[in-house]
Amino acid sequence: MNRCIAKLVPWLLLTLFAAQFVLVFVPPTEHGFHYRNLGLIPVVYNGRVQPLDTLARNTLRQIRRATTVPLDETRSFQLWRRPKKLDATAWLAEVLLNPTVADTRRIFMIHNPELMNALDLDSMGVQRSGLFYFSFNELTNAFHKIASEARLAASVEPQTRTVYQKQVLELSNALAVYQQLKNSLQPDDATNFVTELAMFEDSISPGTAALKARSAGADFDRAALDRFVGFLARYEHMSRACAALIVPPEPADPPDNWRSIGQVLFDSGVRTGKIPLQVKLLAQMADAFRQSDCAAFNHALQAYLAWLKTNAGHVLAKAKTELFYNRLEPFLRALKIYLGAFVLATVAMLTVHVWPTGSDTIRRSAFWLATLAFVLHTTGLTLRMWIERRPPVTNLYSSAVFVGWVAVLLGLLIERRWRVGIGTAAGALIGFATLIIAHNLSLGSDTMEALRAVLDTNFWLAAHVVTITLGYGAVFMAGLLGIAYVLLGLFTTFLSLNLGSRTNCAVLAKEKPHSRPVSPEIAVPGTVHHPVTNLGDALLNMVYGTVCFALLFSFTGTVLGGLWADRAWGRFWGWDPKENGALMVVLWNALVLHALRAGLVRERGLANLAIFGNVVTSFSWFGVNMLGVGLHSYGFMEGGFKWLLLFVASQLLVIVLGTLPKKLWRSYRKAA
């Protein structure tokens, strides 16, 4: 391969992957309804301020496990067809502003045949990839049955619920969320909200006068009173039925004085006697949307955003940042690039003999792609920290994101030291896996949810949680490097490849297979000083250094956690499951290093102990949360036990492979 072309290929690939981000900064022009601006409107939901775009994405994930709604019926095998879809904000616009249409969208997922039979839904809905989706209208006749079954399921302990009971609870919760959304901006049966508000405003003065006259025992206008009280009852019900608080506080009000539309209208009737301008603008948006009047809708929307800029500018600025974060989708984009980097790094190692120069070019391409993904990963973490005003780790979702970030950082540093592709491959694989975990954790709720009281402290979140999560990421990196040592040593001759004077794939390729076999007598790191001459030695050094890093941060994080517990709960240590899990990680890392120093393990023993560290850390990270007990039970997660067992089984399988006789290892074969 021409030297100039070889140097350009990594940069061309990097440019190709980076070009997709230009669309985020230069969005296409919207010709109809300005959904992008609609998604900018800030609301309070689940205890925090967020743009409508975030509310739309999170609720649609909760209801449908996706962020789009298909509009066309396309069979699963018709891969060449791209059905039209509603994005999350457009779907939420229908729910808030035109629920009659939203009620026809098939968004409610049911995957349990028993539940479908119980609700008599066999002839309804649409099937996609083995899952059935139903509209709100199709479920109307089953509401009573769903509610009664959900009450029965709720009375059962979560750990003993059947699949049927879990499904009916999910469906009941999804319907409740949907109905709350329908009452968030207007009553769900409103047909002309602007006219209705005008009638309500006209009824306030005579209705109030009639109410005062009745209280004084004088004659009063019964019709005026009934009309006024009817409106008040309607808006009080709307206030109770909604979950999103859309109206921000006035400049003179406390910053947390957000109110629902129903509450504002009720207060207008009993206190001020006048409907605020911002509510009238929202009503104009609702009517224009229902009438498909794009110009009127966009005009009212711009007027409302202008009001927000004047009266709640700081809230609008924060919503803009979160909207940019949502549109950038940094973790989803990074996930895809990590996968590409892992594939390229693997190809580079597999082609080192047959295509030395090309292999090195592919390795460098993988490194720079992983670096690009890491920059995206870092950008996502930084934006989350800015939006939440918190350290990077606040819940299980963010811990998965941060563990991956730590592992990728270590992988890139390892690759800069040992330019053989393994650092890139290991970091990219962990980055990909942890972001997949994070994506699945995001399906059930808001990933920036309000913190529990015990966690509501930035200092201890930064000191304890971030530090111990650094240790988790390092343990997983050491474990994956151990897996690489076992698999490469057992099935390939790579461990015997000579590193030469420069550590890169092109130099490795100069050595023929078995030219320098791994010696059974070679000293492991920390026992005897010896030159690192082959890939096996380099891998052991990577494992050793990473375990040292993991021990430092896991120990420090555990001690800091004890200090935090002393302040929060009045004791340094209480043998809580989460505390025990953290201690297990510390003790295991210490055991690995002590076994190495004492000569109890050598090359393969070090690799196998590092691999078992994955088991210990996965239990500490996720396993104890599945117990649902202890002071750390606020991190409880359901449904992941099967995947945890599969992960543990895979690690034990690799450990078994790592204990096979040396004569079966291709990298040891000549030495044996």
C-alpha angles and dihedrals in degrees: 000000000000110000094230093050090047090055093047099049096076091049093047091053091046091051092048093054094041093051092074090068092064088077090062092058094039105041119189119262115264112226100182128031111356097237092164091062090043089056088057094066109112121229136167115244129160091002101306140084112252137156120260087249090064092045089051094049095046097046093045090050089050093049103034105014089237140077098230136057117218115229097189128062104238124171116237094242093055094091092159092065121083107200120213113259140193113229118225097264093049089050092050090049088060092047094049101035107024109019093166089072094038090057089066095056113105101229105131110098124210121177100166115093091199091058092047090053092047091053093043093236100136095113096044139069131033130274124227123174093338094311125107124220126197136187126236090251092054091054096047096097091049097053095102093048092047092050094049093046091047091053090053092047092048090058090061121086110258093237093057101042118123124232088257092054093047091050095049091050091050091050093047092050092047091052091048092052091047094051091048090053091051090059097044101091103018137355107286091239096049115130102175110015097177092056091044092053091048090053090048093050090050090051096053099078099044091038093052091047091051091049092052091047092051091049089052091050093246130128113284140184104262094191093051091048094048092049092049095045090047091057092047092051090048093053094042088055090047090052092052094044098053130076104190119081105212105171112081122215121272115254091259094048127087112276093244095053095109115154138193121245090249092052092049091051092047090050089048089057099046101031122015102024091215133087113233120246094241092059091050090052091052089050090052089052091051095051094044091050092049089051092046090239101152096179094052092044094050092046093053090044093053090048091052092048089050089053090050092050090054099041105026105020096149091053091049091050091053090048090053090054092050091046089054089049090052093049093045092053089194098181095047091049092045090050091058093046092048089056091051092048092050092051092048093047090050092049089050091057094044094050097044093108101041100039111020100171094040090047091057091049091052090048092053090046090053091049094053093044089052088049091052090050089048090053089052090046090051091047090054092050091048093050091049090051091050094047095045096034085224139114115270097266119060105134142005093281094054091043090058090049092048096045088055091048092053092048093049091049091052091046092053091048090050090049091052089054099039108029098199102110096251095103091052093045094048095045094045093048093051091044090052094046096047093048089051088053090048091050091054091046089054094059096079105047150347111307091210095050121159112275125247114252095256091055096044097107124095095200097059093038088057096039103043110017097042093044096050091045088055086058092050092053092050093050091053091048091051090048093051091048087052089052089051090052092052098044096042092045095047101043105024142036093235096111089064095053114121114240094206123194093311122046107227140106095258091060092045089056092060089072119077120229113282090012090130111014122200106262119229088217096053114126118244123230115287097024108071127004108244135156118264102237107156140036093259091059090047093052092051090051090050091051093046095049093045093050089052089052091048093050093050095052099036091052093045092046092050093051091048089050089056091052090050091049089052090056096041103036104017098248134081096217132014105166090249113171092248091049090049090050092052090048090051090057091051094047093047094052089048090049091053093053094043092049089051095048092046092052093242091129134028134187101320092034091056091050093048093048090050090051092052087053085072089060093049094047095045089054092049093045102042110358098069090049089060091059091070092209136105134042090298095056090111085088093060115148128186129208100027098096094092092053092047091054091049091051092049091048091052091052092049090050091055090048089054089052089049091058095054115120116279092242088069093055111093092207090054097038099097092045091049 
